[in-house]
Structures are given as structure tokens and as C-alpha cells.
Amino acid sequence: MKVALGSDHAGFELKQKMAMYLQSLEHKVVDVGTNSAKRVDYPDYAEAVAVALREQSAERGILLCGSGVGASVAANKVPGIRAGLCHDIYSAHQGVEHDDMNVLVLGARVIGPELALELVRAFLGAQFSGEPRHRRRLAKVAAIESRYGSKPRPANKGGKRR
């Protein structure tokens, strides 16, 4: 299977281990970066993984950032991407089986490398069930996506709340 693999600086070290692991399982790795531990912005790599899936240069994607939250949010902005942040094995395979999840997102500062590899194994070993109830739900997700188009919600300005 072709797997797009991307990370920010926080996930770089784990991404390198993951690339070797995937290759040992005879998967083809499409590494979209980053290529060092130098600080970078996670949305750039989340988008690169998502684009690899949309352009069909990869079948599934794996993203790593510090918590996994930011990369998950960013990847899910790309139409057709169903990225899930998973830190347990059940979610990693069930997300594919029920929700046709195509991007696994991991928090490199949250989980250790051994659990990360187990999650990848569960994610890549799972297949979408195609059951009518799951297809119906995915159609509703696609309808939500199409209703709101690409107009982004303004970012919170931050600061103290009163």
C-alpha cells in the first residue's frame, strides 16, 4: 500500500521511525516532510498528506504533530479527507471500518513509539465495511461538507475572556 507520511517538527523523529517500519512491512512511503526537527507549521504537512490522497499518489495517510489535534483539524479541511486522531487500537481500526478514515493522526508527544507502530498496523490492516448504515452516515458527512463550502470560520483572536 502507498502511504503518505507527514509531520511537523514535533513528530519528525517518530516519522523517521515510522517510515522505516512501513518499509519493513513492504509499504511504499510517500514522505511529504518535514525533513528535520527545525520548527515548521503543521498545516503545511497536513495539507501535503491530504493532497497526496486527493491526487491518488497514496491510498492512506499518516500525520504526526505534538498532540495530533492541529494536524487533524488541518487535514479535515480538505474535502474528502477523513482524518482521525487515535491514541488507542480500537479507534485506529474502527475509524476505517465504520467511518472510512483515510488519515491516521498521532500525537508524537502523547504516545510512545511502540504504541504508534501498533496503531499504524491496526489502521493499515483495517478495511471499510461498506455496510449500508456506514455508507448512509458517510453520505451525511459529505452533505455537511458540501453545504458549507470553503468559507473558513474566523480564528479566535485569543486573549483573556471576561
N, C-alpha and C positions, 0 to 999 in steps of 0.2 A: 504494500500500500504506500502511496505517496503521502507524506505528512509534512505540512508546512509548520515550521518551528520558529517561534519568535519570542523575544524577551526584551525587557529594558535592562538597565544596569544591575538592578537588584536580583534579577533572575538569570543573569549571564552565566554564572558558574554552574548552576543547575542545568541550564540549557545545554551547556557543553557536555555534561554527563549524559543528559537525555539523548543527545544526538548520537553518541557512541552506543548507547543502549539500543536505540531504534535500529541503527545499522547492524548491530549484532543479531537482531531479530529479522534481518533482511528486509526492512522497510527502507524506502528511498526518502531521504530527508531533504526538504527544500528549506534551507536555513535563510530566513529573511532578516537576520540580525537581532540584536546588536552584536558587534564583534569585539567588544571589550567591556570592562567594568566602569568605563567612563560614563558619567551621568548623561542620560538621554531622557526623552519623553515617551512614556509608554504608548500614547495614542498612535504614534508613528508605526510602531511594530504590531500593534493590534490591527491597524488598518492593513498593513502588509500581509499579515496572515489571512485576513478576511478576503482581500483581493486575490490572493493565490487560490482560494477556494472558488470564488466567483468566476475566475478565469480558467478554472479547471486544471491548474498546474499542480494541484494537490487535492486529495479526496477528503482529508480531515486536517484539522489544525490543532496545535498545542501552543498556548501562550503562558508566559510566566512574568510576573512582576512581584513586587514586595508582598502585597496582600492578595493579589489576584482581582481585587474589586475594580480598580481603574481599568485594567485591560479588558475585563468582562464588559464593563459599561461601554467602552470604546468599540469593541468588536461588534457588539449587538446593534450599533448604529448603522451598520452596513446591511442593506436589505438581503434577506436570505441566509443571514448568519444566525445561528442558534448556539451562542456561547454559554457555557455553564461553568460557574466556579464550583469546583468539587474538592472536598478535603476528606471524603470517605469513599470507599469502594462501591457501595450500593449506588450512590448518586452518579458515579462515573459511568457505570454500565446502564443504569435505569434511564439516565438522561438521553442516551442513544436509543434504547429500546422503546421508550414511550414518547419522547419529545424530539427524536431525530436530531439530537445535539450533534453539531459538526465541529465544534471547537471546545476543547477542554482547557479550562483556565485554572492555573495553580498559583498559590501564594508561596513564593520561594522562602519568605521569612516566616511562614506559618507552619509548613510541613517539612519533614526531613527528606533526604534523597531516596531512601528506601521506600517510603510510602508513596512518594511521587512516581516512582517506577511501577509500583503496584497499580496506582490509579491509571497510568498510561496503558498498562496491559489490559485492565478492565475496559477502558474506553475503546481501545482499538479492537478488542475481541468481541465487542457488542455489535449487534445489528438491529436496525429499526424493525419493529414487529409488523408494521403495516396494518395493524388491526383497525377496523373502521372507527372505533372510538378515538384512537390516537390521530388518525387522519382528519377526523372531524375537528378535533381540537387544534391541530396544526393549521387547518384552513381558517379557523377563527383568529389565530395568531397572525397569519398572513393578511387577513382582512384589517386587523388593527393597524398593522404596518402600512398598508396602502391608504388607510383613512387619514393618517397624519403626515404622510409625505416626508419631506426632508427639512421642514422648518424646525430648527432647534429651539429648545427651551433656553431662555437666557440663564447664564450662570449666576449663582448666588454671589453677591458682592462680598460676602464674608463679614467679619467684624462682630462686635458684641450685639447680642439680642437684648431687647429691653422688655 
